[in-house]
């Protein structure tokens, strides 16, 4: 949450899927270095002090109006990009 601006929206979209809406950003602003952030997060879901194995993420990005004019079109474009990244 410390990497999301006040005007952004971040929420769970599915079991292990999340959506981030960057309402005032353009496509160039959405370029992320997500693996470094995840890699350095030290996710701990075992006993305290035991860090889990390697964690990776896949990201799909869509921008208005380049990839769609409606929320449904934008989500479909981002979802397609996500599955391509996977």
Secondary structure, DSSP 4 states (H G I P E B T S, - for coil): -TTS-TT-EEEE-SSS-EEEE-TT--GGGG---HHHHHHTT----SSTT---S----------TTTT-SSHHHHHHHHHHHHHHH-
